[in-house]
Amino acid sequence: MPDGISDLDKNRALAEWLEWQLRQVRGRIRELEIKEQQERRRREQAHAALRWKIQPQRSSSAALVHRGDCALYPVQGGFLNREEAVIALAEPDIEPCQICRPETGLADG
């Protein structure tokens, strides 16, 4: 047997190194997927903040207009644009949410 490392040992070492690299790459992929999901959520929240929604009237309270990102009324669809929200707030039986204060966003336009 010649001096030095055998071909078998070299290939075992190479396999270990490649497995280590693969674990590193898979870990990085997981990190990037999480980062991408977080960024998508941030974009969705930012977009929702530029829209409004109406919580239907209940027997004991008026209908409420909320900002699109208000957590008090979490819905995924049926958003209003600015003009529709202004019209809704002009209705006598619809009030602004006292927590998210949607009228402040409407005053900007």
VMD Tcl script that builds the backbone (N, CA, C; Angstrom):
set m [mol new atoms 327]
animate dup $m
set s [atomselect $m all]
$s set {name element resname resid chain x y z} {
  {N N MET 1 A 0.855 -1.188 0.000}
  {CA C MET 1 A 0.000 0.000 0.000}
  {C C MET 1 A 0.888 1.234 0.000}
  {N N PRO 2 A 0.654 2.123 -0.916}
  {CA C PRO 2 A 1.487 3.326 -0.993}
  {C C PRO 2 A 1.201 4.249 0.177}
  {N N ASP 3 A 2.177 5.100 0.473}
  {CA C ASP 3 A 2.005 6.078 1.550}
  {C C ASP 3 A 0.915 7.073 1.177}
  {N N GLY 4 A 0.296 7.647 2.189}
  {CA C GLY 4 A -0.729 8.659 1.944}
  {C C GLY 4 A -2.127 8.106 2.157}
  {N N ILE 5 A -3.075 8.873 1.710}
  {CA C ILE 5 A -4.482 8.540 1.900}
  {C C ILE 5 A -4.955 7.671 0.737}
  {N N SER 6 A -5.704 6.638 1.085}
  {CA C SER 6 A -6.204 5.735 0.046}
  {C C SER 6 A -7.337 6.398 -0.725}
  {N N ASP 7 A -7.632 5.865 -1.901}
  {CA C ASP 7 A -8.745 6.376 -2.706}
  {C C ASP 7 A -10.060 6.247 -1.949}
  {N N LEU 8 A -10.228 5.169 -1.208}
  {CA C LEU 8 A -11.448 4.960 -0.437}
  {C C LEU 8 A -11.605 6.064 0.615}
  {N N ASP 9 A -10.525 6.350 1.364}
  {CA C ASP 9 A -10.586 7.405 2.379}
  {C C ASP 9 A -10.833 8.779 1.753}
  {N N LYS 10 A -10.207 9.025 0.591}
  {CA C LYS 10 A -10.429 10.299 -0.100}
  {C C LYS 10 A -11.897 10.454 -0.484}
  {N N ASN 11 A -12.481 9.378 -1.003}
  {CA C ASN 11 A -13.881 9.442 -1.423}
  {C C ASN 11 A -14.827 9.555 -0.235}
  {N N ARG 12 A -14.477 8.902 0.877}
  {CA C ARG 12 A -15.288 9.066 2.086}
  {C C ARG 12 A -15.233 10.507 2.581}
  {N N ALA 13 A -14.039 11.070 2.588}
  {CA C ALA 13 A -13.890 12.465 3.008}
  {C C ALA 13 A -14.654 13.398 2.064}
  {N N LEU 14 A -14.567 13.134 0.767}
  {CA C LEU 14 A -15.301 13.941 -0.208}
  {C C LEU 14 A -16.805 13.824 0.016}
  {N N ALA 15 A -17.291 12.624 0.270}
  {CA C ALA 15 A -18.717 12.407 0.525}
  {C C ALA 15 A -19.157 13.180 1.772}
  {N N GLU 16 A -18.370 13.143 2.836}
  {CA C GLU 16 A -18.707 13.885 4.057}
  {C C GLU 16 A -18.754 15.384 3.783}
  {N N TRP 17 A -17.779 15.862 3.033}
  {CA C TRP 17 A -17.727 17.283 2.706}
  {C C TRP 17 A -18.931 17.682 1.849}
  {N N LEU 18 A -19.293 16.863 0.862}
  {CA C LEU 18 A -20.443 17.149 0.011}
  {C C LEU 18 A -21.746 17.112 0.819}
  {N N GLU 19 A -21.862 16.180 1.750}
  {CA C GLU 19 A -23.044 16.115 2.607}
  {C C GLU 19 A -23.126 17.362 3.484}
  {N N TRP 20 A -21.975 17.811 3.995}
  {CA C TRP 20 A -21.935 19.038 4.799}
  {C C TRP 20 A -22.388 20.220 3.942}
  {N N GLN 21 A -21.867 20.309 2.715}
  {CA C GLN 21 A -22.261 21.394 1.810}
  {C C GLN 21 A -23.755 21.357 1.530}
  {N N LEU 22 A -24.286 20.163 1.313}
  {CA C LEU 22 A -25.703 20.021 1.033}
  {C C LEU 22 A -26.543 20.486 2.225}
  {N N ARG 23 A -26.124 20.146 3.441}
  {CA C ARG 23 A -26.830 20.624 4.634}
  {C C ARG 23 A -26.779 22.145 4.714}
  {N N GLN 24 A -25.649 22.736 4.389}
  {CA C GLN 24 A -25.518 24.198 4.410}
  {C C GLN 24 A -26.467 24.839 3.399}
  {N N VAL 25 A -26.503 24.273 2.201}
  {CA C VAL 25 A -27.359 24.822 1.145}
  {C C VAL 25 A -28.828 24.671 1.517}
  {N N ARG 26 A -29.204 23.518 2.048}
  {CA C ARG 26 A -30.601 23.314 2.451}
  {C C ARG 26 A -30.992 24.262 3.589}
  {N N GLY 27 A -30.082 24.502 4.509}
  {CA C GLY 27 A -30.342 25.463 5.576}
  {C C GLY 27 A -30.533 26.859 5.019}
  {N N ARG 28 A -29.701 27.233 4.064}
  {CA C ARG 28 A -29.815 28.553 3.430}
  {C C ARG 28 A -31.137 28.674 2.674}
  {N N ILE 29 A -31.536 27.605 2.003}
  {CA C ILE 29 A -32.814 27.605 1.297}
  {C C ILE 29 A -33.956 27.833 2.286}
  {N N ARG 30 A -33.930 27.157 3.432}
  {CA C ARG 30 A -34.972 27.364 4.454}
  {C C ARG 30 A -34.987 28.823 4.918}
  {N N GLU 31 A -33.813 29.390 5.158}
  {CA C GLU 31 A -33.736 30.791 5.574}
  {C C GLU 31 A -34.355 31.714 4.525}
  {N N LEU 32 A -34.014 31.475 3.264}
  {CA C LEU 32 A -34.521 32.318 2.180}
  {C C LEU 32 A -36.027 32.148 1.996}
  {N N GLU 33 A -36.544 30.932 2.183}
  {CA C GLU 33 A -37.986 30.715 2.088}
  {C C GLU 33 A -38.719 31.466 3.183}
  {N N ILE 34 A -38.183 31.434 4.396}
  {CA C ILE 34 A -38.791 32.162 5.514}
  {C C ILE 34 A -38.757 33.668 5.238}
  {N N LYS 35 A -37.629 34.146 4.768}
  {CA C LYS 35 A -37.483 35.569 4.451}
  {C C LYS 35 A -38.471 35.977 3.354}
  {N N GLU 36 A -38.631 35.133 2.349}
  {CA C GLU 36 A -39.564 35.416 1.261}
  {C C GLU 36 A -41.006 35.459 1.770}
  {N N GLN 37 A -41.378 34.529 2.644}
  {CA C GLN 37 A -42.719 34.518 3.227}
  {C C GLN 37 A -42.964 35.778 4.054}
  {N N GLN 38 A -41.967 36.166 4.842}
  {CA C GLN 38 A -42.105 37.373 5.662}
  {C C GLN 38 A -42.254 38.607 4.788}
  {N N GLU 39 A -41.492 38.671 3.714}
  {CA C GLU 39 A -41.565 39.816 2.799}
  {C C GLU 39 A -42.930 39.855 2.108}
  {N N ARG 40 A -43.437 38.703 1.713}
  {CA C ARG 40 A -44.754 38.644 1.077}
  {C C ARG 40 A -45.827 39.131 2.060}
  {N N ARG 41 A -45.731 38.707 3.337}
  {CA C ARG 41 A -46.688 39.167 4.348}
  {C C ARG 41 A -46.593 40.681 4.547}
  {N N ARG 42 A -45.369 41.203 4.563}
  {CA C ARG 42 A -45.203 42.666 4.708}
  {C C ARG 42 A -45.842 43.414 3.535}
  {N N ARG 43 A -45.636 42.889 2.321}
  {CA C ARG 43 A -46.235 43.540 1.145}
  {C C ARG 43 A -47.760 43.482 1.211}
  {N N GLU 44 A -48.293 42.325 1.606}
  {CA C GLU 44 A -49.748 42.181 1.721}
  {C C GLU 44 A -50.308 43.118 2.778}
  {N N GLN 45 A -49.617 43.248 3.917}
  {CA C GLN 45 A -50.079 44.146 4.979}
  {C C GLN 45 A -50.015 45.600 4.521}
  {N N ALA 46 A -48.953 45.948 3.823}
  {CA C ALA 46 A -48.827 47.321 3.324}
  {C C ALA 46 A -49.933 47.620 2.319}
  {N N HIS 47 A -50.233 46.657 1.467}
  {CA C HIS 47 A -51.309 46.839 0.484}
  {C C HIS 47 A -52.663 46.949 1.189}
  {N N ALA 48 A -52.884 46.112 2.192}
  {CA C ALA 48 A -54.143 46.150 2.940}
  {C C ALA 48 A -54.308 47.487 3.655}
  {N N ALA 49 A -53.210 48.077 4.110}
  {CA C ALA 49 A -53.280 49.353 4.823}
  {C C ALA 49 A -53.780 50.473 3.915}
  {N N LEU 50 A -53.694 50.266 2.614}
  {CA C LEU 50 A -54.147 51.280 1.663}
  {C C LEU 50 A -55.583 51.049 1.207}
  {N N ARG 51 A -56.247 50.089 1.842}
  {CA C ARG 51 A -57.632 49.778 1.499}
  {C C ARG 51 A -58.480 49.802 2.766}
  {N N TRP 52 A -59.767 49.661 2.598}
  {CA C TRP 52 A -60.703 49.701 3.713}
  {C C TRP 52 A -61.669 48.533 3.598}
  {N N LYS 53 A -62.386 48.267 4.687}
  {CA C LYS 53 A -63.372 47.184 4.696}
  {C C LYS 53 A -64.525 47.575 5.614}
  {N N ILE 54 A -65.680 46.977 5.350}
  {CA C ILE 54 A -66.857 47.261 6.163}
  {C C ILE 54 A -67.239 46.025 6.957}
  {N N GLN 55 A -67.372 46.220 8.254}
  {CA C GLN 55 A -67.889 45.168 9.132}
  {C C GLN 55 A -69.396 45.347 9.172}
  {N N PRO 56 A -70.146 44.321 8.778}
  {CA C PRO 56 A -71.606 44.472 8.718}
  {C C PRO 56 A -72.220 44.863 10.064}
  {N N GLN 57 A -73.360 45.500 9.964}
  {CA C GLN 57 A -74.096 45.932 11.149}
  {C C GLN 57 A -74.573 44.721 11.943}
  {N N ARG 58 A -74.456 44.839 13.245}
  {CA C ARG 58 A -75.009 43.831 14.153}
  {C C ARG 58 A -76.244 44.427 14.798}
  {N N SER 59 A -77.033 43.594 15.432}
  {CA C SER 59 A -78.289 44.092 16.018}
  {C C SER 59 A -78.055 45.191 17.053}
  {N N SER 60 A -76.936 45.138 17.756}
  {CA C SER 60 A -76.695 46.114 18.823}
  {C C SER 60 A -75.735 47.236 18.441}
  {N N SER 61 A -75.199 47.229 17.217}
  {CA C SER 61 A -74.238 48.269 16.852}
  {C C SER 61 A -74.309 48.584 15.359}
  {N N ALA 62 A -73.759 49.725 15.012}
  {CA C ALA 62 A -73.731 50.163 13.620}
  {C C ALA 62 A -72.673 49.377 12.844}
  {N N ALA 63 A -72.792 49.430 11.529}
  {CA C ALA 63 A -71.739 48.874 10.676}
  {C C ALA 63 A -70.497 49.739 10.861}
  {N N LEU 64 A -69.324 49.134 10.710}
  {CA C LEU 64 A -68.073 49.867 10.920}
  {C C LEU 64 A -67.179 49.804 9.694}
  {N N VAL 65 A -66.541 50.936 9.402}
  {CA C VAL 65 A -65.500 50.967 8.380}
  {C C VAL 65 A -64.166 50.807 9.098}
  {N N HIS 66 A -63.337 49.901 8.594}
  {CA C HIS 66 A -62.009 49.646 9.148}
  {C C HIS 66 A -60.962 49.891 8.066}
  {N N ARG 67 A -59.741 50.148 8.494}
  {CA C ARG 67 A -58.616 50.102 7.567}
  {C C ARG 67 A -58.455 48.649 7.143}
  {N N GLY 68 A -57.897 48.421 5.987}
  {CA C GLY 68 A -57.746 47.060 5.480}
  {C C GLY 68 A -56.895 46.173 6.351}
  {N N ASP 69 A -56.014 46.757 7.148}
  {CA C ASP 69 A -55.124 45.950 8.000}
  {C C ASP 69 A -55.569 45.927 9.460}
  {N N CYS 70 A -56.785 46.386 9.754}
  {CA C CYS 70 A -57.266 46.401 11.140}
  {C C CYS 70 A -57.502 44.972 11.620}
  {N N ALA 71 A -56.891 44.630 12.744}
  {CA C ALA 71 A -56.998 43.275 13.294}
  {C C ALA 71 A -58.337 43.023 13.978}
  {N N LEU 72 A -59.110 44.067 14.255}
  {CA C LEU 72 A -60.407 43.866 14.900}
  {C C LEU 72 A -61.417 43.194 13.977}
  {N N TYR 73 A -61.222 43.344 12.677}
  {CA C TYR 73 A -62.110 42.714 11.703}
  {C C TYR 73 A -61.246 42.119 10.596}
  {N N PRO 74 A -60.674 40.936 10.859}
  {CA C PRO 74 A -59.747 40.321 9.896}
  {C C PRO 74 A -60.477 39.544 8.795}
  {N N VAL 75 A -60.625 40.165 7.644}
  {CA C VAL 75 A -61.190 39.485 6.478}
  {C C VAL 75 A -60.176 39.550 5.347}
  {N N GLN 76 A -60.256 38.618 4.436}
  {CA C GLN 76 A -59.287 38.557 3.346}
  {C C GLN 76 A -59.797 39.141 2.031}
  {N N GLY 77 A -61.043 39.447 1.953}
  {CA C GLY 77 A -61.575 39.949 0.692}
  {C C GLY 77 A -62.599 41.033 0.924}
  {N N GLY 78 A -63.169 41.548 -0.171}
  {CA C GLY 78 A -64.203 42.551 -0.080}
  {C C GLY 78 A -63.711 43.925 0.307}
  {N N PHE 79 A -62.500 44.256 -0.094}
  {CA C PHE 79 A -61.934 45.552 0.262}
  {C C PHE 79 A -62.564 46.672 -0.555}
  {N N LEU 80 A -62.575 47.851 0.033}
  {CA C LEU 80 A -63.077 49.054 -0.620}
  {C C LEU 80 A -61.908 49.925 -1.052}
  {N N ASN 81 A -62.109 50.660 -2.121}
  {CA C ASN 81 A -61.099 51.659 -2.473}
  {C C ASN 81 A -61.413 52.941 -1.705}
  {N N ARG 82 A -60.616 53.965 -1.887}
  {CA C ARG 82 A -60.766 55.199 -1.136}
  {C C ARG 82 A -62.136 55.835 -1.350}
  {N N GLU 83 A -62.533 55.946 -2.598}
  {CA C GLU 83 A -63.814 56.581 -2.915}
  {C C GLU 83 A -64.985 55.836 -2.266}
  {N N GLU 84 A -64.962 54.519 -2.323}
  {CA C GLU 84 A -66.029 53.717 -1.716}
  {C C GLU 84 A -66.059 53.882 -0.193}
  {N N ALA 85 A -64.887 53.970 0.412}
  {CA C ALA 85 A -64.828 54.156 1.865}
  {C C ALA 85 A -65.367 55.525 2.268}
  {N N VAL 86 A -65.063 56.551 1.488}
  {CA C VAL 86 A -65.588 57.898 1.767}
  {C C VAL 86 A -67.112 57.881 1.681}
  {N N ILE 87 A -67.628 57.221 0.654}
  {CA C ILE 87 A -69.091 57.133 0.494}
  {C C ILE 87 A -69.700 56.377 1.671}
  {N N ALA 88 A -69.069 55.271 2.065}
  {CA C ALA 88 A -69.595 54.465 3.182}
  {C C ALA 88 A -69.640 55.286 4.465}
  {N N LEU 89 A -68.602 56.048 4.739}
  {CA C LEU 89 A -68.573 56.841 5.974}
  {C C LEU 89 A -69.579 57.994 5.968}
  {N N ALA 90 A -70.037 58.367 4.793}
  {CA C ALA 90 A -71.059 59.418 4.704}
  {C C ALA 90 A -72.450 58.879 5.028}
  {N N GLU 91 A -72.594 57.569 5.054}
  {CA C GLU 91 A -73.887 56.954 5.372}
  {C C GLU 91 A -74.166 57.089 6.869}
  {N N PRO 92 A -75.421 57.373 7.241}
  {CA C PRO 92 A -75.737 57.590 8.659}
  {C C PRO 92 A -75.622 56.345 9.543}
  {N N ASP 93 A -75.743 55.169 8.962}
  {CA C ASP 93 A -75.705 53.942 9.771}
  {C C ASP 93 A -74.355 53.236 9.725}
  {N N ILE 94 A -73.323 53.923 9.235}
  {CA C ILE 94 A -71.970 53.361 9.182}
  {C C ILE 94 A -71.026 54.304 9.919}
  {N N GLU 95 A -70.236 53.748 10.824}
  {CA C GLU 95 A -69.308 54.548 11.630}
  {C C GLU 95 A -67.870 54.076 11.406}
  {N N PRO 96 A -66.894 54.940 11.694}
  {CA C PRO 96 A -65.495 54.512 11.615}
  {C C PRO 96 A -65.101 53.707 12.851}
  {N N CYS 97 A -64.239 52.759 12.671}
  {CA C CYS 97 A -63.680 52.001 13.802}
  {C C CYS 97 A -62.916 52.985 14.692}
  {N N GLN 98 A -63.128 52.897 15.982}
  {CA C GLN 98 A -62.467 53.803 16.918}
  {C C GLN 98 A -61.027 53.380 17.216}
  {N N ILE 99 A -60.642 52.183 16.798}
  {CA C ILE 99 A -59.290 51.715 17.032}
  {C C ILE 99 A -58.365 52.049 15.866}
  {N N CYS 100 A -58.738 51.645 14.645}
  {CA C CYS 100 A -57.845 51.871 13.487}
  {C C CYS 100 A -58.043 53.242 12.847}
  {N N ARG 101 A -59.139 53.930 13.168}
  {CA C ARG 101 A -59.407 55.292 12.685}
  {C C ARG 101 A -59.244 55.419 11.164}
  {N N PRO 102 A -60.080 54.762 10.389}
  {CA C PRO 102 A -59.934 54.759 8.939}
  {C C PRO 102 A -60.091 56.131 8.285}
  {N N GLU 103 A -60.791 57.031 8.942}
  {CA C GLU 103 A -60.990 58.349 8.348}
  {C C GLU 103 A -59.696 59.138 8.216}
  {N N THR 104 A -58.705 58.848 9.070}
  {CA C THR 104 A -57.437 59.570 8.944}
  {C C THR 104 A -56.727 59.195 7.650}
  {N N GLY 105 A -56.825 57.967 7.232}
  {CA C GLY 105 A -56.253 57.555 5.952}
  {C C GLY 105 A -56.994 58.123 4.767}
  {N N LEU 106 A -58.263 58.374 4.944}
  {CA C LEU 106 A -59.066 58.926 3.869}
  {C C LEU 106 A -58.824 60.413 3.684}
  {N N ALA 107 A -58.443 61.100 4.731}
  {CA C ALA 107 A -58.188 62.541 4.647}
  {C C ALA 107 A -56.944 62.854 3.829}
  {N N ASP 108 A -56.043 61.835 3.676}
  {CA C ASP 108 A -54.782 62.073 2.955}
  {C C ASP 108 A -54.982 62.252 1.467}
  {N N GLY 109 A -56.051 61.709 0.909}
  {CA C GLY 109 A -56.230 61.726 -0.539}
  {C C GLY 109 A -56.918 62.938 -0.967}
}
mol reanalyze $m
mol bondsrecalc $m
mol representation Tube
mol addrep $m
